[in-house]
């Protein structure tokens, strides 16, 4: 997992780098590299932090 993903915690706002149409999402959990994010336009998604580097929009 990259360094930024390791620092993500619930409440932080992120974007998915290859899915801009999902909009911004709020981190729900970050457990063992599995990051659950509730995206405004896509809903709840579990992301493998070892393969996707999320973009931090706003710290919680």
N, CA and C atoms as a LAMMPS dump frame, in Angstrom:
ITEM: TIMESTEP
0
ITEM: NUMBER OF ATOMS
180
ITEM: BOX BOUNDS ff ff ff
-5.0000000000000000e+02 5.0000000000000000e+02
-5.0000000000000000e+02 5.0000000000000000e+02
-5.0000000000000000e+02 5.0000000000000000e+02
ITEM: ATOMS id mol type element x y z
1 1 1 N 0.853 -1.176 0
2 1 2 C 0 0 0
3 1 3 C 0.893 1.232 0
4 2 1 N 0.512 2.256 -0.762
5 2 2 C 1.345 3.449 -0.794
6 2 3 C 1.176 4.257 0.49
7 3 1 N 2.05 5.215 0.695
8 3 2 C 2.077 5.955 1.958
9 3 3 C 0.803 6.75 2.209
10 4 1 N 0.262 7.398 1.171
11 4 2 C -0.961 8.184 1.377
12 4 3 C -2.122 7.288 1.766
13 5 1 N -2.307 6.192 1.052
14 5 2 C -3.409 5.288 1.384
15 5 3 C -3.299 4.794 2.819
16 6 1 N -2.083 4.558 3.294
17 6 2 C -1.887 4.076 4.66
18 6 3 C -2.344 5.11 5.682
19 7 1 N -2.336 6.386 5.309
20 7 2 C -2.717 7.457 6.235
21 7 3 C -4.202 7.803 6.191
22 8 1 N -4.929 7.266 5.215
23 8 2 C -6.348 7.594 5.093
24 8 3 C -7.122 7.043 6.28
25 9 1 N -8.014 7.875 6.802
26 9 2 C -8.824 7.462 7.945
27 9 3 C -10.269 7.906 7.726
28 10 1 N -11.201 7.326 8.473
29 10 2 C -12.612 7.667 8.299
30 10 3 C -12.853 9.178 8.378
31 11 1 N -13.688 9.633 7.455
32 11 2 C -14.045 11.05 7.399
33 11 3 C -13.293 11.823 6.339
34 12 1 N -12.142 11.319 5.901
35 12 2 C -11.381 12.011 4.862
36 12 3 C -12.11 11.902 3.525
37 13 1 N -11.943 12.937 2.696
38 13 2 C -12.593 12.993 1.394
39 13 3 C -11.546 12.703 0.317
40 14 1 N -11.882 11.774 -0.581
41 14 2 C -10.952 11.337 -1.622
42 14 3 C -11.633 11.269 -2.983
43 15 1 N -10.819 11.087 -4.006
44 15 2 C -11.286 10.824 -5.36
45 15 3 C -10.556 9.589 -5.866
46 16 1 N -11.203 8.842 -6.756
47 16 2 C -10.575 7.687 -7.398
48 16 3 C -9.889 8.204 -8.661
49 17 1 N -8.601 7.895 -8.866
50 17 2 C -7.861 8.48 -9.994
51 17 3 C -8.36 8.084 -11.384
52 18 1 N -8.98 6.946 -11.526
53 18 2 C -9.432 6.515 -12.855
54 18 3 C -10.951 6.51 -12.997
55 19 1 N -11.652 6.974 -11.974
56 19 2 C -13.119 7.012 -12.017
57 19 3 C -13.623 8.401 -11.609
58 20 1 N -13.287 9.448 -12.363
59 20 2 C -13.691 10.801 -11.982
60 20 3 C -15.208 10.99 -11.918
61 21 1 N -15.955 10.166 -12.668
62 21 2 C -17.418 10.285 -12.679
63 21 3 C -18.04 9.83 -11.356
64 22 1 N -17.274 9.162 -10.49
65 22 2 C -17.787 8.75 -9.184
66 22 3 C -17.906 9.94 -8.238
67 23 1 N -17.224 11.038 -8.537
68 23 2 C -17.237 12.201 -7.668
69 23 3 C -16.361 11.983 -6.434
70 24 1 N -16.556 12.842 -5.465
71 24 2 C -15.797 12.729 -4.224
72 24 3 C -16.421 11.668 -3.338
73 25 1 N -15.57 11.053 -2.509
74 25 2 C -16.055 10.022 -1.606
75 25 3 C -15.492 10.205 -0.219
76 26 1 N -16.235 9.743 0.761
77 26 2 C -15.799 9.813 2.154
78 26 3 C -15.304 8.442 2.593
79 27 1 N -14.083 8.413 3.139
80 27 2 C -13.51 7.165 3.629
81 27 3 C -14.335 6.685 4.817
82 28 1 N -14.752 5.416 4.767
83 28 2 C -15.521 4.808 5.844
84 28 3 C -14.617 3.984 6.757
85 29 1 N -13.642 3.274 6.143
86 29 2 C -12.696 2.469 6.924
87 29 3 C -11.459 2.196 6.093
88 30 1 N -10.381 1.809 6.777
89 30 2 C -9.125 1.471 6.133
90 30 3 C -8.498 0.359 6.962
91 31 1 N -8.736 -0.88 6.544
92 31 2 C -8.295 -2.046 7.311
93 31 3 C -7.452 -2.945 6.419
94 32 1 N -6.194 -3.114 6.79
95 32 2 C -5.271 -3.997 6.052
96 32 3 C -5.23 -3.693 4.558
97 33 1 N -5.234 -2.41 4.2
98 33 2 C -5.131 -2.03 2.796
99 33 3 C -6.432 -2.057 2.029
100 34 1 N -7.505 -2.474 2.668
101 34 2 C -8.836 -2.457 2.04
102 34 3 C -9.546 -1.197 2.523
103 35 1 N -9.739 -0.265 1.593
104 35 2 C -10.296 1.041 1.926
105 35 3 C -11.732 1.099 1.436
106 36 1 N -12.652 1.285 2.357
107 36 2 C -14.063 1.415 2
108 36 3 C -14.381 2.896 1.884
109 37 1 N -14.92 3.28 0.724
110 37 2 C -15.232 4.681 0.445
111 37 3 C -16.675 4.77 -0.037
112 38 1 N -17.401 5.745 0.476
113 38 2 C -18.765 6 0.027
114 38 3 C -18.711 7.186 -0.937
115 39 1 N -18.769 6.87 -2.261
116 39 2 C -18.691 7.908 -3.284
117 39 3 C -20.066 8.504 -3.537
118 40 1 N -20.081 9.804 -3.768
119 40 2 C -21.322 10.546 -3.98
120 40 3 C -22.154 9.954 -5.117
121 41 1 N -21.516 9.638 -6.237
122 41 2 C -22.257 9.2 -7.419
123 41 3 C -22.132 7.709 -7.726
124 42 1 N -21.462 6.937 -6.87
125 42 2 C -21.288 5.504 -7.125
126 42 3 C -21.731 4.644 -5.949
127 43 1 N -21.757 5.234 -4.761
128 43 2 C -22.108 4.469 -3.577
129 43 3 C -20.87 3.897 -2.905
130 44 1 N -21.083 2.886 -2.077
131 44 2 C -20.003 2.304 -1.291
132 44 3 C -19.168 1.349 -2.14
133 45 1 N -17.841 1.575 -2.107
134 45 2 C -16.899 0.768 -2.886
135 45 3 C -15.734 0.376 -1.981
136 46 1 N -15.311 -0.877 -2.053
137 46 2 C -14.121 -1.336 -1.335
138 46 3 C -12.967 -1.346 -2.324
139 47 1 N -11.896 -0.639 -1.993
140 47 2 C -10.758 -0.452 -2.886
141 47 3 C -9.534 -1.14 -2.307
142 48 1 N -8.809 -1.835 -3.161
143 48 2 C -7.543 -2.457 -2.761
144 48 3 C -6.468 -1.379 -2.825
145 49 1 N -6.045 -0.9 -1.669
146 49 2 C -5.059 0.169 -1.584
147 49 3 C -3.687 -0.211 -2.102
148 50 1 N -3.461 -1.491 -2.359
149 50 2 C -2.192 -1.924 -2.932
150 50 3 C -2.141 -1.691 -4.442
151 51 1 N -3.31 -1.467 -5.051
152 51 2 C -3.366 -1.32 -6.506
153 51 3 C -3.88 0.042 -6.958
154 52 1 N -4.546 0.773 -6.092
155 52 2 C -5.118 2.071 -6.462
156 52 3 C -4.661 3.115 -5.453
157 53 1 N -4.064 4.204 -5.949
158 53 2 C -3.642 5.3 -5.09
159 53 3 C -4.713 6.387 -5.129
160 54 1 N -5.495 6.464 -4.067
161 54 2 C -6.559 7.449 -4.008
162 54 3 C -5.982 8.865 -3.899
163 55 1 N -6.763 9.836 -4.325
164 55 2 C -6.345 11.243 -4.303
165 55 3 C -7.039 11.915 -3.125
166 56 1 N -6.269 12.455 -2.211
167 56 2 C -6.833 13.141 -1.044
168 56 3 C -7.367 14.498 -1.465
169 57 1 N -8.632 14.776 -1.152
170 57 2 C -9.256 16.063 -1.453
171 57 3 C -9.28 16.911 -0.201
172 58 1 N -9.665 16.287 0.928
173 58 2 C -9.78 17.025 2.184
174 58 3 C -9.572 16.065 3.355
175 59 1 N -8.712 16.494 4.265
176 59 2 C -8.51 15.692 5.483
177 59 3 C -9.727 15.866 6.378
178 60 1 N -10.084 14.805 7.09
179 60 2 C -11.256 14.838 7.965
180 60 3 C -10.908 15.497 9.219
